C-alpha cells in the first residue's frame, strides 16, 4: 500500500480571466480538502489562484519555478523550488504529479498535458481541452468525486 503524500499538479495560464481565477481557487480548495499537496508552476494566474485556494483550506503548496530565485514564487507557495530551466520545468510539474488538473492556458499548458500523457498520469480536463484520454468532470462536485476515487486507487497500489 502506498504511504507517500498524493500530489496534484494544477496547470493553466498565467494571464487568465477572473472566472478562470475563481475556478482555480476553488480547485485549490478541493485539493486541500481531499488531503493532497498542490503542485504548480509557482507564479501567477492559475498557479497563484489555485495555491491561494489550497492555503485557504489548510493545504500545502509547492511551486516549481522557472527561474533561480525562491522569491519569484507567489505568496501562497509553501515550498518554492527554483529550477533555472525556464519552460523546461513543465516536465517536472507533470512528472511530480500523481494527478494533473488542466485549466485554460496556452502552449505551456498543452506541453504539460503532453508530458502528463508521457508519464501516464491521469489528467482531468477543467479547461475544455477536449483531448482524447483526458478525464472530463461535469463540474467541481464531480471533480472532487473523481479526485477521491483516483486517490483511493493510487493509495491501494
Backbone torsions as a table, in degrees:
resi	resn	phi	psi	omega
1	UNK	NA	139.4	-178.3
2	UNK	-73.4	133.6	179.8
3	UNK	-116.0	-12.6	-179.5
4	UNK	-69.5	157.8	177.8
5	UNK	-66.5	135.6	176.2
6	UNK	-76.3	134.2	177.4
7	UNK	-116.1	137.9	178.1
8	UNK	-124.7	119.4	177.3
9	UNK	-88.6	130.7	173.8
10	UNK	-105.2	122.8	-177.7
11	UNK	-121.1	146.9	-179.6
12	UNK	167.8	179.5	-172.7
13	UNK	-72.6	158.2	176.3
14	UNK	-93.3	-15.2	179.7
15	UNK	-120.7	89.9	-173.3
16	UNK	-127.7	164.3	179.5
17	UNK	-80.8	165.5	-176.8
18	UNK	-58.0	-38.1	-178.5
19	UNK	-66.8	-34.6	177.9
20	UNK	-73.0	-38.0	174.8
21	UNK	-59.2	-43.1	179.3
22	UNK	-65.0	-41.3	177.2
23	UNK	-59.6	-46.0	179.8
24	UNK	-62.2	-42.1	178.2
25	UNK	-59.3	-47.1	179.6
26	UNK	-62.9	-39.3	178.7
27	UNK	-65.9	-39.5	175.9
28	UNK	-59.0	-42.6	177.4
29	UNK	-61.8	-42.2	179.4
30	UNK	-62.6	-43.3	-179.5
31	UNK	-58.9	-43.4	177.7
32	UNK	-64.9	-41.7	-178.8
33	UNK	-62.4	-35.3	-179.7
34	UNK	-83.7	2.0	173.8
35	UNK	83.3	18.7	179.9
36	UNK	-99.8	164.6	173.9
37	UNK	-95.4	133.6	178.4
38	UNK	-86.2	130.1	173.5
39	UNK	-116.0	139.6	176.9
40	UNK	-155.4	-178.2	179.3
41	UNK	-74.2	-7.0	170.5
42	UNK	80.5	-0.6	-176.0
43	UNK	-101.5	-123.0	-169.0
44	UNK	-116.8	-173.0	179.6
45	UNK	68.1	-129.1	-180.0
46	UNK	-56.0	-41.0	-176.0
47	UNK	-61.5	-48.1	-178.7
48	UNK	-68.1	-43.2	-178.8
49	UNK	-63.2	-42.8	179.0
50	UNK	-65.2	-43.5	179.7
51	UNK	-63.6	-39.7	178.5
52	UNK	-62.0	-44.0	178.0
53	UNK	-62.7	-42.6	179.4
54	UNK	-63.0	-43.9	179.9
55	UNK	-64.1	-40.8	179.3
56	UNK	-58.2	-34.9	-178.2
57	UNK	-93.0	10.2	176.1
58	UNK	85.3	16.8	-177.9
59	UNK	-88.0	176.7	178.1
60	UNK	-110.8	141.5	-177.6
61	UNK	-127.7	143.5	176.4
62	UNK	-125.5	132.7	176.8
63	UNK	-114.3	122.1	176.6
64	UNK	-94.2	100.2	-169.8
65	UNK	-88.4	144.5	179.3
66	UNK	-74.9	-25.5	-175.6
67	UNK	-96.5	-160.2	-175.4
68	UNK	-111.3	3.2	-176.3
69	UNK	-114.9	127.5	175.1
70	UNK	-61.0	-30.8	-177.7
71	UNK	-67.5	-9.1	175.8
72	UNK	-71.8	-19.7	-176.3
73	UNK	-66.5	150.1	173.9
74	UNK	-68.9	164.2	-170.8
75	UNK	-72.5	-3.9	179.9
76	UNK	-100.6	6.3	179.5
77	UNK	-89.6	125.2	177.6
78	UNK	-81.2	-44.7	-177.1
79	UNK	-121.4	108.5	179.7
80	UNK	-97.6	123.7	-179.3
81	UNK	-117.1	94.7	177.2
82	UNK	-68.9	140.4	-179.1
83	UNK	-115.6	-24.5	-175.1
84	UNK	59.5	22.4	-176.9
85	UNK	-117.8	13.8	175.7
86	UNK	59.3	-138.7	-178.0
87	UNK	-64.2	-17.2	177.0
88	UNK	-60.7	-18.8	178.1
89	UNK	-64.5	-13.8	177.2
90	UNK	-58.7	-32.0	176.9
91	UNK	-60.4	-44.3	-177.5
92	UNK	-68.3	-41.7	179.0
93	UNK	-58.5	-42.4	-179.4
94	UNK	-74.6	-45.6	-174.4
95	UNK	-70.9	-31.2	-178.0
96	UNK	-76.7	-8.2	-178.0
97	UNK	-88.9	144.6	166.3
98	UNK	-85.1	-31.3	-179.0
99	UNK	-140.8	144.8	178.1
100	UNK	-120.4	137.0	173.4
101	UNK	-116.6	119.4	-177.2
102	UNK	-102.1	122.3	174.8
103	UNK	-104.5	177.6	177.9
104	UNK	-58.8	142.2	179.3
105	UNK	-169.1	-157.5	-177.1
106	UNK	-129.0	-140.1	-174.2
107	UNK	-62.2	-38.6	179.4
108	UNK	-63.6	-41.3	178.3
109	UNK	-66.2	-42.8	177.9
110	UNK	-61.0	-37.5	177.2
111	UNK	-61.9	-45.9	179.6
112	UNK	-64.3	-36.4	175.3
113	UNK	-61.1	-45.6	179.4
114	UNK	-59.9	-45.1	177.5
115	UNK	-63.8	-34.5	175.9
116	UNK	-58.5	-40.7	175.9
117	UNK	-67.4	-41.7	178.8
118	UNK	-56.7	-43.4	-177.2
119	UNK	-91.4	9.8	174.3
120	UNK	58.2	43.0	177.2
121	UNK	-94.3	142.1	172.1
122	UNK	-67.0	134.2	-177.4
123	UNK	-123.3	120.5	179.4
124	UNK	-97.1	127.8	-175.0
125	UNK	-93.4	101.2	175.1
126	UNK	-110.9	17.0	-177.5
127	UNK	-128.0	17.1	-179.7
128	UNK	56.4	41.7	177.0
129	UNK	-73.6	-34.4	177.8
130	UNK	52.8	47.7	178.2
131	UNK	-102.8	131.7	-179.7
132	UNK	-55.3	132.7	178.9
133	UNK	101.5	-15.3	176.6
134	UNK	-83.4	152.2	177.3
135	UNK	-92.9	129.8	-174.8
136	UNK	-111.5	96.5	174.7
137	UNK	-67.6	149.4	179.7
138	UNK	-74.5	-35.3	-176.0
139	UNK	-164.0	-173.7	-177.5
140	UNK	-65.4	-36.6	177.8
141	UNK	-62.6	-43.5	178.4
142	UNK	-67.2	-37.5	176.3
143	UNK	-58.3	-48.0	-179.4
144	UNK	-61.1	-42.3	178.7
145	UNK	-63.1	-42.7	179.6
146	UNK	-66.1	-39.4	177.6
147	UNK	-62.7	-44.9	179.2
148	UNK	-59.7	-41.7	179.5
149	UNK	-65.3	-45.7	179.4
150	UNK	-63.1	-41.4	179.4
151	UNK	-63.3	-42.6	178.3
152	UNK	-60.7	-43.0	177.8
153	UNK	-63.6	-43.0	-179.2
154	UNK	-64.5	-39.8	-178.0
155	UNK	-71.5	-21.8	-179.4
156	UNK	-84.8	-7.1	-178.8
157	UNK	-80.1	NA	NA
